[in-house]
């Protein structure tokens, strides 16, 4: 019991500036420990990810969907509702198979000269459902 009283007496008589410095010092130490641990975990996860990607790419090249596989047409500019679409308003892009809409228009003659059912924003893939 006397140990607790002596500790309380020391804390009570300690100047506030010294107590503040102790608290700040403890906060800095804890922050450094947490930051170090997070950096270690990040390095570990990145190493595992790199190993997994190299294994996946070497064993199954078909699984790589980042390579262009399909052709799609995109609106270059904003295309207003019920206007005639011109060739300069669309562009052909090579995209991954998973990015292609099921009803994507793949022939430019199906787009040029037609009008959209609704407004088509710039950089949007043009779909059958977008055209009248």
PyMOL commands that set and color helices and strands:
alter all, ss='L'
color gray80, all
select helices_A, chain A and resi 2-13+16-59+61-63+87-89+97-99+108-110+128-130
alter helices_A, ss='H'
color red, helices_A
select strands_A, chain A and resi 70-75+90-95
alter strands_A, ss='S'
color yellow, strands_A
deselect
rebuild
show_as cartoon
